């Protein structure tokens, strides 16, 4: 992900088959100097995105 011109961060994402479905795993790294509040906000953002992905995949609709 590019967060600023010339600044990229790695956000590993994996999708693994599991029976008739799959599992999604995302690793959120805490950047150097990141406050507890900013890291918590980023984690909440990721949680909401993953919940939305789950809903889309389970229902096939938005």
mmCIF file of the N, C-alpha and C atoms, coordinates in Angstrom:
data_MODEL
# 
_entry.id   MODEL 
# 
loop_
_atom_site.group_PDB 
_atom_site.id 
_atom_site.type_symbol 
_atom_site.label_atom_id 
_atom_site.label_alt_id 
_atom_site.label_comp_id 
_atom_site.label_asym_id 
_atom_site.label_entity_id 
_atom_site.label_seq_id 
_atom_site.pdbx_PDB_ins_code 
_atom_site.Cartn_x 
_atom_site.Cartn_y 
_atom_site.Cartn_z 
_atom_site.occupancy 
_atom_site.B_iso_or_equiv 
_atom_site.pdbx_formal_charge 
_atom_site.auth_seq_id 
_atom_site.auth_comp_id 
_atom_site.auth_asym_id 
_atom_site.auth_atom_id 
_atom_site.pdbx_PDB_model_num 
ATOM 1   N N  . UNK A 1 1  ? 0.842   -1.148  0.000  1.00 0.00 ? 1  UNK A N  1 
ATOM 2   C CA . UNK A 1 1  ? 0.000   0.000   0.000  1.00 0.00 ? 1  UNK A CA 1 
ATOM 3   C C  . UNK A 1 1  ? 0.900   1.228   0.000  1.00 0.00 ? 1  UNK A C  1 
ATOM 4   N N  . UNK A 1 2  ? 0.571   2.207   -0.808 1.00 0.00 ? 2  UNK A N  1 
ATOM 5   C CA . UNK A 1 2  ? 1.305   3.464   -0.847 1.00 0.00 ? 2  UNK A CA 1 
ATOM 6   C C  . UNK A 1 2  ? 0.567   4.459   0.041  1.00 0.00 ? 2  UNK A C  1 
ATOM 7   N N  . UNK A 1 3  ? 1.248   4.928   1.097  1.00 0.00 ? 3  UNK A N  1 
ATOM 8   C CA . UNK A 1 3  ? 0.611   5.838   2.051  1.00 0.00 ? 3  UNK A CA 1 
ATOM 9   C C  . UNK A 1 3  ? 0.983   7.294   1.807  1.00 0.00 ? 3  UNK A C  1 
ATOM 10  N N  . UNK A 1 4  ? 2.042   7.511   1.053  1.00 0.00 ? 4  UNK A N  1 
ATOM 11  C CA . UNK A 1 4  ? 2.493   8.848   0.682  1.00 0.00 ? 4  UNK A CA 1 
ATOM 12  C C  . UNK A 1 4  ? 3.429   8.666   -0.510 1.00 0.00 ? 4  UNK A C  1 
ATOM 13  N N  . UNK A 1 5  ? 3.655   9.706   -1.275 1.00 0.00 ? 5  UNK A N  1 
ATOM 14  C CA . UNK A 1 5  ? 4.572   9.559   -2.412 1.00 0.00 ? 5  UNK A CA 1 
ATOM 15  C C  . UNK A 1 5  ? 5.922   8.990   -1.960 1.00 0.00 ? 5  UNK A C  1 
ATOM 16  N N  . UNK A 1 6  ? 6.276   7.866   -2.537 1.00 0.00 ? 6  UNK A N  1 
ATOM 17  C CA . UNK A 1 6  ? 7.542   7.219   -2.220 1.00 0.00 ? 6  UNK A CA 1 
ATOM 18  C C  . UNK A 1 6  ? 7.548   6.414   -0.933 1.00 0.00 ? 6  UNK A C  1 
ATOM 19  N N  . UNK A 1 7  ? 6.389   6.322   -0.248 1.00 0.00 ? 7  UNK A N  1 
ATOM 20  C CA . UNK A 1 7  ? 6.311   5.569   1.005  1.00 0.00 ? 7  UNK A CA 1 
ATOM 21  C C  . UNK A 1 7  ? 5.326   4.419   0.835  1.00 0.00 ? 7  UNK A C  1 
ATOM 22  N N  . UNK A 1 8  ? 5.838   3.209   0.901  1.00 0.00 ? 8  UNK A N  1 
ATOM 23  C CA . UNK A 1 8  ? 5.000   2.025   0.772  1.00 0.00 ? 8  UNK A CA 1 
ATOM 24  C C  . UNK A 1 8  ? 5.121   1.181   2.031  1.00 0.00 ? 8  UNK A C  1 
ATOM 25  N N  . UNK A 1 9  ? 4.020   0.541   2.424  1.00 0.00 ? 9  UNK A N  1 
ATOM 26  C CA . UNK A 1 9  ? 4.050   -0.380  3.547  1.00 0.00 ? 9  UNK A CA 1 
ATOM 27  C C  . UNK A 1 9  ? 3.511   -1.726  3.086  1.00 0.00 ? 9  UNK A C  1 
ATOM 28  N N  . UNK A 1 10 ? 3.984   -2.772  3.710  1.00 0.00 ? 10 UNK A N  1 
ATOM 29  C CA . UNK A 1 10 ? 3.588   -4.131  3.377  1.00 0.00 ? 10 UNK A CA 1 
ATOM 30  C C  . UNK A 1 10 ? 2.409   -4.539  4.250  1.00 0.00 ? 10 UNK A C  1 
ATOM 31  N N  . UNK A 1 11 ? 1.352   -5.034  3.606  1.00 0.00 ? 11 UNK A N  1 
ATOM 32  C CA . UNK A 1 11 ? 0.193   -5.561  4.322  1.00 0.00 ? 11 UNK A CA 1 
ATOM 33  C C  . UNK A 1 11 ? -0.079  -6.959  3.763  1.00 0.00 ? 11 UNK A C  1 
ATOM 34  N N  . UNK A 1 12 ? 0.540   -7.979  4.378  1.00 0.00 ? 12 UNK A N  1 
ATOM 35  C CA . UNK A 1 12 ? 0.357   -9.345  3.871  1.00 0.00 ? 12 UNK A CA 1 
ATOM 36  C C  . UNK A 1 12 ? -1.090  -9.811  4.000  1.00 0.00 ? 12 UNK A C  1 
ATOM 37  N N  . UNK A 1 13 ? -1.610  -10.403 2.924  1.00 0.00 ? 13 UNK A N  1 
ATOM 38  C CA . UNK A 1 13 ? -2.967  -10.931 2.891  1.00 0.00 ? 13 UNK A CA 1 
ATOM 39  C C  . UNK A 1 13 ? -2.916  -12.300 2.242  1.00 0.00 ? 13 UNK A C  1 
ATOM 40  N N  . UNK A 1 14 ? -3.535  -13.270 2.891  1.00 0.00 ? 14 UNK A N  1 
ATOM 41  C CA . UNK A 1 14 ? -3.548  -14.630 2.361  1.00 0.00 ? 14 UNK A CA 1 
ATOM 42  C C  . UNK A 1 14 ? -4.975  -15.148 2.337  1.00 0.00 ? 14 UNK A C  1 
ATOM 43  N N  . UNK A 1 15 ? -5.298  -15.903 1.290  1.00 0.00 ? 15 UNK A N  1 
ATOM 44  C CA . UNK A 1 15 ? -6.569  -16.617 1.204  1.00 0.00 ? 15 UNK A CA 1 
ATOM 45  C C  . UNK A 1 15 ? -6.217  -18.090 1.074  1.00 0.00 ? 15 UNK A C  1 
ATOM 46  N N  . UNK A 1 16 ? -6.749  -18.895 2.003  1.00 0.00 ? 16 UNK A N  1 
ATOM 47  C CA . UNK A 1 16 ? -6.413  -20.311 2.062  1.00 0.00 ? 16 UNK A CA 1 
ATOM 48  C C  . UNK A 1 16 ? -7.698  -21.130 1.968  1.00 0.00 ? 16 UNK A C  1 
ATOM 49  N N  . UNK A 1 17 ? -7.713  -22.108 1.075  1.00 0.00 ? 17 UNK A N  1 
ATOM 50  C CA . UNK A 1 17 ? -8.869  -22.997 0.949  1.00 0.00 ? 17 UNK A CA 1 
ATOM 51  C C  . UNK A 1 17 ? -9.055  -23.772 2.252  1.00 0.00 ? 17 UNK A C  1 
ATOM 52  N N  . UNK A 1 18 ? -10.336 -23.945 2.645  1.00 0.00 ? 18 UNK A N  1 
ATOM 53  C CA . UNK A 1 18 ? -10.660 -24.705 3.851  1.00 0.00 ? 18 UNK A CA 1 
ATOM 54  C C  . UNK A 1 18 ? -11.986 -25.407 3.619  1.00 0.00 ? 18 UNK A C  1 
ATOM 55  N N  . UNK A 1 19 ? -11.909 -26.669 3.255  1.00 0.00 ? 19 UNK A N  1 
ATOM 56  C CA . UNK A 1 19 ? -13.121 -27.422 2.950  1.00 0.00 ? 19 UNK A CA 1 
ATOM 57  C C  . UNK A 1 19 ? -13.831 -26.812 1.758  1.00 0.00 ? 19 UNK A C  1 
ATOM 58  N N  . UNK A 1 20 ? -15.114 -26.503 1.921  1.00 0.00 ? 20 UNK A N  1 
ATOM 59  C CA . UNK A 1 20 ? -15.878 -25.906 0.820  1.00 0.00 ? 20 UNK A CA 1 
ATOM 60  C C  . UNK A 1 20 ? -15.786 -24.385 0.822  1.00 0.00 ? 20 UNK A C  1 
ATOM 61  N N  . UNK A 1 21 ? -15.020 -23.839 1.753  1.00 0.00 ? 21 UNK A N  1 
ATOM 62  C CA . UNK A 1 21 ? -14.875 -22.384 1.844  1.00 0.00 ? 21 UNK A CA 1 
ATOM 63  C C  . UNK A 1 21 ? -13.422 -21.976 1.828  1.00 0.00 ? 21 UNK A C  1 
ATOM 64  N N  . UNK A 1 22 ? -13.156 -20.864 2.445  1.00 0.00 ? 22 UNK A N  1 
ATOM 65  C CA . UNK A 1 22 ? -11.785 -20.370 2.523  1.00 0.00 ? 22 UNK A CA 1 
ATOM 66  C C  . UNK A 1 22 ? -11.631 -19.501 3.764  1.00 0.00 ? 22 UNK A C  1 
ATOM 67  N N  . UNK A 1 23 ? -10.383 -19.243 4.130  1.00 0.00 ? 23 UNK A N  1 
ATOM 68  C CA . UNK A 1 23 ? -10.065 -18.360 5.240  1.00 0.00 ? 23 UNK A CA 1 
ATOM 69  C C  . UNK A 1 23 ? -9.182  -17.234 4.724  1.00 0.00 ? 23 UNK A C  1 
ATOM 70  N N  . UNK A 1 24 ? -9.426  -16.031 5.216  1.00 0.00 ? 24 UNK A N  1 
ATOM 71  C CA . UNK A 1 24 ? -8.630  -14.868 4.847  1.00 0.00 ? 24 UNK A CA 1 
ATOM 72  C C  . UNK A 1 24 ? -7.837  -14.452 6.079  1.00 0.00 ? 24 UNK A C  1 
ATOM 73  N N  . UNK A 1 25 ? -6.542  -14.255 5.904  1.00 0.00 ? 25 UNK A N  1 
ATOM 74  C CA . UNK A 1 25 ? -5.680  -13.803 6.999  1.00 0.00 ? 25 UNK A CA 1 
ATOM 75  C C  . UNK A 1 25 ? -4.930  -12.556 6.551  1.00 0.00 ? 25 UNK A C  1 
ATOM 76  N N  . UNK A 1 26 ? -4.999  -11.528 7.372  1.00 0.00 ? 26 UNK A N  1 
ATOM 77  C CA . UNK A 1 26 ? -4.302  -10.280 7.091  1.00 0.00 ? 26 UNK A CA 1 
ATOM 78  C C  . UNK A 1 26 ? -3.434  -9.954  8.295  1.00 0.00 ? 26 UNK A C  1 
ATOM 79  N N  . UNK A 1 27 ? -2.192  -9.561  8.042  1.00 0.00 ? 27 UNK A N  1 
ATOM 80  C CA . UNK A 1 27 ? -1.280  -9.183  9.113  1.00 0.00 ? 27 UNK A CA 1 
ATOM 81  C C  . UNK A 1 27 ? -1.128  -7.668  9.114  1.00 0.00 ? 27 UNK A C  1 
ATOM 82  N N  . UNK A 1 28 ? -1.470  -7.066  10.233 1.00 0.00 ? 28 UNK A N  1 
ATOM 83  C CA . UNK A 1 28 ? -1.351  -5.621  10.381 1.00 0.00 ? 28 UNK A CA 1 
ATOM 84  C C  . UNK A 1 28 ? -0.132  -5.335  11.242 1.00 0.00 ? 28 UNK A C  1 
ATOM 85  N N  . UNK A 1 29 ? 0.884   -4.732  10.638 1.00 0.00 ? 29 UNK A N  1 
ATOM 86  C CA . UNK A 1 29 ? 2.093   -4.385  11.373 1.00 0.00 ? 29 UNK A CA 1 
ATOM 87  C C  . UNK A 1 29 ? 1.965   -2.994  11.971 1.00 0.00 ? 29 UNK A C  1 
ATOM 88  N N  . UNK A 1 30 ? 2.506   -2.830  13.143 1.00 0.00 ? 30 UNK A N  1 
ATOM 89  C CA . UNK A 1 30 ? 2.565   -1.515  13.780 1.00 0.00 ? 30 UNK A CA 1 
ATOM 90  C C  . UNK A 1 30 ? 3.832   -0.820  13.293 1.00 0.00 ? 30 UNK A C  1 
ATOM 91  N N  . UNK A 1 31 ? 3.674   0.349   12.692 1.00 0.00 ? 31 UNK A N  1 
ATOM 92  C CA . UNK A 1 31 ? 4.808   1.085   12.148 1.00 0.00 ? 31 UNK A CA 1 
ATOM 93  C C  . UNK A 1 31 ? 5.594   1.768   13.264 1.00 0.00 ? 31 UNK A C  1 
ATOM 94  N N  . UNK A 1 32 ? 6.885   1.963   13.065 1.00 0.00 ? 32 UNK A N  1 
ATOM 95  C CA . UNK A 1 32 ? 7.690   2.649   14.073 1.00 0.00 ? 32 UNK A CA 1 
ATOM 96  C C  . UNK A 1 32 ? 7.109   4.028   14.384 1.00 0.00 ? 32 UNK A C  1 
ATOM 97  N N  . UNK A 1 33 ? 7.024   4.338   15.658 1.00 0.00 ? 33 UNK A N  1 
ATOM 98  C CA . UNK A 1 33 ? 6.530   5.639   16.082 1.00 0.00 ? 33 UNK A CA 1 
ATOM 99  C C  . UNK A 1 33 ? 5.019   5.781   16.073 1.00 0.00 ? 33 UNK A C  1 
ATOM 100 N N  . UNK A 1 34 ? 4.296   4.737   15.717 1.00 0.00 ? 34 UNK A N  1 
ATOM 101 C CA . UNK A 1 34 ? 2.836   4.805   15.645 1.00 0.00 ? 34 UNK A CA 1 
ATOM 102 C C  . UNK A 1 34 ? 2.249   4.798   17.054 1.00 0.00 ? 34 UNK A C  1 
ATOM 103 N N  . UNK A 1 35 ? 1.335   5.714   17.315 1.00 0.00 ? 35 UNK A N  1 
ATOM 104 C CA . UNK A 1 35 ? 0.706   5.787   18.635 1.00 0.00 ? 35 UNK A CA 1 
ATOM 105 C C  . UNK A 1 35 ? -0.263  4.611   18.829 1.00 0.00 ? 35 UNK A C  1 
ATOM 106 N N  . UNK A 1 36 ? -0.570  4.349   20.095 1.00 0.00 ? 36 UNK A N  1 
ATOM 107 C CA . UNK A 1 36 ? -1.562  3.311   20.403 1.00 0.00 ? 36 UNK A CA 1 
ATOM 108 C C  . UNK A 1 36 ? -2.894  3.630   19.745 1.00 0.00 ? 36 UNK A C  1 
ATOM 109 N N  . UNK A 1 37 ? -3.275  4.903   19.755 1.00 0.00 ? 37 UNK A N  1 
ATOM 110 C CA . UNK A 1 37 ? -4.556  5.316   19.191 1.00 0.00 ? 37 UNK A CA 1 
ATOM 111 C C  . UNK A 1 37 ? -4.599  5.101   17.678 1.00 0.00 ? 37 UNK A C  1 
ATOM 112 N N  . UNK A 1 38 ? -3.532  5.458   16.991 1.00 0.00 ? 38 UNK A N  1 
ATOM 113 C CA . UNK A 1 38 ? -3.475  5.290   15.532 1.00 0.00 ? 38 UNK A CA 1 
ATOM 114 C C  . UNK A 1 38 ? -3.498  3.812   15.164 1.00 0.00 ? 38 UNK A C  1 
ATOM 115 N N  . UNK A 1 39 ? -2.742  2.992   15.907 1.00 0.00 ? 39 UNK A N  1 
ATOM 116 C CA . UNK A 1 39 ? -2.731  1.560   15.623 1.00 0.00 ? 39 UNK A CA 1 
ATOM 117 C C  . UNK A 1 39 ? -4.121  0.959   15.860 1.00 0.00 ? 39 UNK A C  1 
ATOM 118 N N  . UNK A 1 40 ? -4.781  1.363   16.934 1.00 0.00 ? 40 UNK A N  1 
ATOM 119 C CA . UNK A 1 40 ? -6.137  0.870   17.218 1.00 0.00 ? 40 UNK A CA 1 
ATOM 120 C C  . UNK A 1 40 ? -7.104  1.297   16.123 1.00 0.00 ? 40 UNK A C  1 
ATOM 121 N N  . UNK A 1 41 ? -6.967  2.524   15.643 1.00 0.00 ? 41 UNK A N  1 
ATOM 122 C CA . UNK A 1 41 ? -7.828  3.004   14.559 1.00 0.00 ? 41 UNK A CA 1 
ATOM 123 C C  . UNK A 1 41 ? -7.589  2.206   13.284 1.00 0.00 ? 41 UNK A C  1 
ATOM 124 N N  . UNK A 1 42 ? -6.326  1.915   12.965 1.00 0.00 ? 42 UNK A N  1 
ATOM 125 C CA . UNK A 1 42 ? -6.016  1.107   11.781 1.00 0.00 ? 42 UNK A CA 1 
ATOM 126 C C  . UNK A 1 42 ? -6.578  -0.303  11.928 1.00 0.00 ? 42 UNK A C  1 
ATOM 127 N N  . UNK A 1 43 ? -6.446  -0.893  13.120 1.00 0.00 ? 43 UNK A N  1 
ATOM 128 C CA . UNK A 1 43 ? -6.968  -2.239  13.362 1.00 0.00 ? 43 UNK A CA 1 
ATOM 129 C C  . UNK A 1 43 ? -8.485  -2.254  13.215 1.00 0.00 ? 43 UNK A C  1 
ATOM 130 N N  . UNK A 1 44 ? -9.153  -1.206  13.679 1.00 0.00 ? 44 UNK A N  1 
ATOM 131 C CA . UNK A 1 44 ? -10.608 -1.119  13.540 1.00 0.00 ? 44 UNK A CA 1 
ATOM 132 C C  . UNK A 1 44 ? -11.011 -1.000  12.072 1.00 0.00 ? 44 UNK A C  1 
ATOM 133 N N  . UNK A 1 45 ? -10.245 -0.223  11.317 1.00 0.00 ? 45 UNK A N  1 
ATOM 134 C CA . UNK A 1 45 ? -10.492 -0.078  9.883  1.00 0.00 ? 45 UNK A CA 1 
ATOM 135 C C  . UNK A 1 45 ? -10.378 -1.441  9.193  1.00 0.00 ? 45 UNK A C  1 
ATOM 136 N N  . UNK A 1 46 ? -9.338  -2.187  9.499  1.00 0.00 ? 46 UNK A N  1 
ATOM 137 C CA . UNK A 1 46 ? -9.140  -3.517  8.913  1.00 0.00 ? 46 UNK A CA 1 
ATOM 138 C C  . UNK A 1 46 ? -10.289 -4.439  9.314  1.00 0.00 ? 46 UNK A C  1 
ATOM 139 N N  . UNK A 1 47 ? -10.680 -4.406  10.590 1.00 0.00 ? 47 UNK A N  1 
ATOM 140 C CA . UNK A 1 47 ? -11.781 -5.254  11.058 1.00 0.00 ? 47 UNK A CA 1 
ATOM 141 C C  . UNK A 1 47 ? -13.055 -4.976  10.272 1.00 0.00 ? 47 UNK A C  1 
ATOM 142 N N  . UNK A 1 48 ? -13.379 -3.688  10.081 1.00 0.00 ? 48 UNK A N  1 
ATOM 143 C CA . UNK A 1 48 ? -14.590 -3.338  9.316  1.00 0.00 ? 48 UNK A CA 1 
ATOM 144 C C  . UNK A 1 48 ? -14.494 -3.824  7.875  1.00 0.00 ? 48 UNK A C  1 
ATOM 145 N N  . UNK A 1 49 ? -13.325 -3.662  7.255  1.00 0.00 ? 49 UNK A N  1 
ATOM 146 C CA . UNK A 1 49 ? -13.153 -4.121  5.875  1.00 0.00 ? 49 UNK A CA 1 
ATOM 147 C C  . UNK A 1 49 ? -13.311 -5.633  5.769  1.00 0.00 ? 49 UNK A C  1 
ATOM 148 N N  . UNK A 1 50 ? -12.745 -6.378  6.728  1.00 0.00 ? 50 UNK A N  1 
ATOM 149 C CA . UNK A 1 50 ? -12.858 -7.832  6.695  1.00 0.00 ? 50 UNK A CA 1 
ATOM 150 C C  . UNK A 1 50 ? -14.297 -8.282  6.962  1.00 0.00 ? 50 UNK A C  1 
ATOM 151 N N  . UNK A 1 51 ? -15.000 -7.589  7.838  1.00 0.00 ? 51 UNK A N  1 
ATOM 152 C CA . UNK A 1 51 ? -16.419 -7.913  8.065  1.00 0.00 ? 51 UNK A CA 1 
ATOM 153 C C  . UNK A 1 51 ? -17.240 -7.667  6.803  1.00 0.00 ? 51 UNK A C  1 
ATOM 154 N N  . UNK A 1 52 ? -16.948 -6.595  6.106  1.00 0.00 ? 52 UNK A N  1 
ATOM 155 C CA . UNK A 1 52 ? -17.659 -6.302  4.847  1.00 0.00 ? 52 UNK A CA 1 
ATOM 156 C C  . UNK A 1 52 ? -17.347 -7.360  3.794  1.00 0.00 ? 52 UNK A C  1 
ATOM 157 N N  . UNK A 1 53 ? -16.087 -7.758  3.685  1.00 0.00 ? 53 UNK A N  1 
ATOM 158 C CA . UNK A 1 53 ? -15.702 -8.818  2.759  1.00 0.00 ? 53 UNK A CA 1 
ATOM 159 C C  . UNK A 1 53 ? -16.454 -10.100 3.082  1.00 0.00 ? 53 UNK A C  1 
ATOM 160 N N  . UNK A 1 54 ? -16.512 -10.457 4.359  1.00 0.00 ? 54 UNK A N  1 
ATOM 161 C CA . UNK A 1 54 ? -17.232 -11.663 4.782  1.00 0.00 ? 54 UNK A CA 1 
ATOM 162 C C  . UNK A 1 54 ? -18.701 -11.590 4.376  1.00 0.00 ? 54 UNK A C  1 
ATOM 163 N N  . UNK A 1 55 ? -19.334 -10.457 4.639  1.00 0.00 ? 55 UNK A N  1 
ATOM 164 C CA . UNK A 1 55 ? -20.746 -10.301 4.288  1.00 0.00 ? 55 UNK A CA 1 
ATOM 165 C C  . UNK A 1 55 ? -20.957 -10.423 2.782  1.00 0.00 ? 55 UNK A C  1 
ATOM 166 N N  . UNK A 1 56 ? -20.090 -9.804  2.002  1.00 0.00 ? 56 UNK A N  1 
ATOM 167 C CA . UNK A 1 56 ? -20.213 -9.891  0.548  1.00 0.00 ? 56 UNK A CA 1 
ATOM 168 C C  . UNK A 1 56 ? -20.060 -11.320 0.050  1.00 0.00 ? 56 UNK A C  1 
ATOM 169 N N  . UNK A 1 57 ? -19.110 -12.025 0.603  1.00 0.00 ? 57 UNK A N  1 
ATOM 170 C CA . UNK A 1 57 ? -18.852 -13.397 0.147  1.00 0.00 ? 57 UNK A CA 1 
ATOM 171 C C  . UNK A 1 57 ? -19.951 -14.355 0.598  1.00 0.00 ? 57 UNK A C  1 
ATOM 172 N N  . UNK A 1 58 ? -20.517 -14.118 1.776  1.00 0.00 ? 58 UNK A N  1 
ATOM 173 C CA . UNK A 1 58 ? -21.557 -15.011 2.272  1.00 0.00 ? 58 UNK A CA 1 
ATOM 174 C C  . UNK A 1 58 ? -22.907 -14.774 1.613  1.00 0.00 ? 58 UNK A C  1 
ATOM 175 N N  . UNK A 1 59 ? -23.207 -13.536 1.224  1.00 0.00 ? 59 UNK A N  1 
ATOM 176 C CA . UNK A 1 59 ? -24.511 -13.245 0.654  1.00 0.00 ? 59 UNK A CA 1 
ATOM 177 C C  . UNK A 1 59 ? -24.457 -13.029 -0.865 1.00 0.00 ? 59 UNK A C  1 
ATOM 178 N N  . UNK A 1 60 ? -23.289 -12.696 -1.368 1.00 0.00 ? 60 UNK A N  1 
ATOM 179 C CA . UNK A 1 60 ? -23.167 -12.422 -2.784 1.00 0.00 ? 60 UNK A CA 1 
ATOM 180 C C  . UNK A 1 60 ? -23.701 -11.048 -3.159 1.00 0.00 ? 60 UNK A C  1 
ATOM 181 N N  . UNK A 1 61 ? -24.058 -10.225 -2.137 1.00 0.00 ? 61 UNK A N  1 
ATOM 182 C CA . UNK A 1 61 ? -24.561 -8.888  -2.390 1.00 0.00 ? 61 UNK A CA 1 
ATOM 183 C C  . UNK A 1 61 ? -23.926 -7.923  -1.406 1.00 0.00 ? 61 UNK A C  1 
ATOM 184 N N  . UNK A 1 62 ? -24.074 -6.642  -1.728 1.00 0.00 ? 62 UNK A N  1 
ATOM 185 C CA . UNK A 1 62 ? -23.584 -5.592  -0.833 1.00 0.00 ? 62 UNK A CA 1 
ATOM 186 C C  . UNK A 1 62 ? -24.597 -5.286  0.239  1.00 0.00 ? 62 UNK A C  1 
# 
